[in-house]
Amino acid sequence: METFKENVLAVFITGSTAKALDRPFSDLEMTAIVKGSLNLPTKFYVYDGLLVQIEYQQESEFLKSAREPGRDWPVGADECRNRIVLFERDGWTRMLDEAVKENDAADFLDAVRLCSAAHD
């Protein structure tokens, strides 16, 4: 990670751990927000019997998905709202909160139509 440290904007825990719903055999899901075109695959580790998943998300794509209502918004909203911030550069999570506010104010009718069409 030392190689990419200047490109990391935020790291946070998501999923059941962020919502205090984790159980003895839960995994630990983490998201690392990275700058620009840095494209890293999701990594999986086992630490002391615990499965740890680190998903690397490009900043622009992550913020775009947080702003725009879409078919997967209920799942994405969970990750955007329920998080334990481990690291952030320059108050980055404020940008995420603003993006989520934009989405909350959006008209979800088109997103519902898209979801309905996908299930037909």
JOCOR-V976326 format. One record per pair of residues at least 24 apart in sequence whose C-alpha atoms are under 10 Angstrom apart, sorted by the first residue. I is the first residue (numbers start at 1). J is the second residue. D is the distance in whole Angstrom. If there is no record, write none. Layout:
i:j:d
I:J:D
I:J:D
This chain:
i:j:d
4:34:9
4:35:10
4:38:9
4:40:10
5:34:9
6:34:9
6:35:9
6:89:10
7:32:10
7:33:8
7:34:5
7:35:5
7:36:8
7:37:10
7:38:8
7:58:10
7:59:10
7:89:10
8:32:7
8:33:6
8:34:5
8:35:6
8:38:10
8:56:9
8:57:10
8:58:9
8:59:9
8:87:9
8:88:8
8:89:8
9:33:5
9:34:6
9:35:7
9:58:10
9:59:8
9:87:8
9:88:6
9:89:5
9:90:8
9:91:9
9:92:7
9:93:9
10:34:7
10:35:10
10:57:10
10:59:9
10:85:8
10:86:8
10:87:5
10:88:4
10:89:6
10:90:9
10:91:9
10:92:7
10:93:7
11:54:9
11:55:10
11:56:9
11:83:10
11:84:9
11:85:6
11:86:6
11:87:5
11:88:6
11:89:9
11:92:10
11:93:10
12:54:9
12:79:9
12:80:10
12:82:10
12:83:6
12:84:5
12:85:4
12:86:5
12:87:7
12:88:8
12:93:10
13:53:10
13:54:9
13:79:9
13:82:8
13:83:5
13:84:5
13:85:7
13:86:7
14:78:8
14:79:6
14:80:8
14:81:9
14:82:6
14:83:5
14:84:7
14:85:9
15:75:10
15:78:8
15:79:7
15:82:7
15:83:8
15:84:10
16:78:10
16:82:9
16:83:10
17:82:9
17:83:9
17:84:8
18:78:10
18:79:9
18:81:10
18:82:6
18:83:5
18:84:6
18:85:9
19:78:9
19:79:10
19:81:10
19:82:6
19:83:8
19:84:9
20:82:10
24:50:9
25:49:9
25:50:7
25:51:9
26:50:8
26:51:8
26:52:10
27:51:5
27:52:6
27:53:8
28:52:5
28:53:6
28:54:8
29:53:5
29:54:6
29:55:8
29:79:10
30:54:5
30:55:6
30:56:9
30:79:10
30:83:9
30:84:9
30:85:10
30:86:10
31:55:5
31:56:6
31:57:7
31:79:9
31:83:9
31:85:10
32:56:5
32:57:6
32:58:9
32:59:9
32:86:10
32:87:9
32:88:10
33:57:5
33:58:6
33:59:6
33:60:9
33:61:10
33:62:8
33:63:10
33:88:9
33:92:9
34:58:5
34:59:6
34:60:9
34:62:10
35:59:6
35:60:8
36:60:7
36:61:10
59:92:10
59:96:10
62:96:9
62:99:10
63:95:8
63:96:6
63:97:9
63:98:9
63:99:6
63:100:8
64:96:10
64:99:8
64:100:10
64:103:10
65:99:9
65:100:9
65:103:9
66:96:7
66:97:9
66:98:9
66:99:6
66:100:5
66:101:9
66:102:8
66:103:7
66:104:10
67:96:9
67:97:10
67:98:8
67:99:5
67:100:6
67:101:8
67:102:6
67:103:5
67:104:8
67:105:10
67:106:9
68:99:8
68:100:9
68:102:8
68:103:6
68:104:9
68:106:8
68:107:10
68:108:9
68:111:9
69:100:10
69:102:9
69:103:6
69:104:8
69:105:10
69:106:7
69:107:8
69:108:6
69:109:9
69:110:8
69:111:6
69:112:9
70:103:10
70:108:8
70:109:10
70:110:8
70:111:5
70:112:8
70:113:10
70:114:8
70:115:8
71:108:10
71:110:9
71:111:6
71:112:7
71:113:9
71:114:6
71:115:5
71:116:9
71:118:9
72:111:9
72:115:8
73:103:9
73:108:10
73:111:9
77:103:9
77:104:10
